[in-house]
Amino acid sequence: MVSFSQPNGLRKQPALKALQEVQEEIYRQLHLLLPDAMTYHDSLVSRVAGSPELRLEVIERHPYTTFMRLTYRFGAHDDRTYAPDAHIRFYHDAHLAEATSFNTGQGCTRTAHPSYPAKQLLQRAWRRNRALDRWLDYLLRQGHSVVTMKPARRSIQEWAAESTVLAGTG
């Protein structure tokens, strides 16, 4: 007999423990992408045949945490587009990494507050981190790795500033 009052697991809310496991996997995957050169360079680029240019920018460095941006760069010259635009907080001591956003404008916005409903915060964090986990898996399968990730000549901000100057002179 089928009971409609029993949960079937499809609407089950993600548990905090499961979110932490995803964040541990993101940390592991990022270690497969991040070369030791990240210690000395704030802007890295990976080029793999058949894949857009992958950019990694360090936004902030702290003793136990690094805040970074990981994105594809599409287009050339004035038509540059960056997507997905993942902002990631990398916890060196806890061996966790979490997606804080997938949008440039939301990289540093408040994502939690005591008045925000905890259930919705957990759902949003779950979606962001699962998306990052899947994208990192895809990047690794494409061939992006520690070997392909090299220091970039210019950061994303420098590219943007150059595009603005060039657009103003035309």
HELIX and SHEET records of a PDB file:
HELIX    1   1 LEU A   16  LEU A   33  1                                  18    
HELIX    2   2 ASP A   36  THR A   39  5                                   4    
HELIX    3   3 HIS A   77  ASP A   79  5                                   3    
HELIX    4   4 THR A  104  GLN A  106  5                                   3    
HELIX    5   5 ALA A  118  GLN A  142  1                                  25    
HELIX    6   6 ILE A  156  THR A  169  1                                  14    
SHEET    1   A 6 LEU A  96  SER A 101  0                                        
SHEET    2   A 6 THR A  81  TYR A  91 -1                                        
SHEET    3   A 6 THR A  65  PHE A  74 -1                                        
SHEET    4   A 6 GLU A  53  ARG A  61 -1                                        
SHEET    5   A 6 SER A  43  SER A  46 -1                                        
SHEET    6   A 6 MET A 149  PRO A 151 -1                                        
END                                                                             
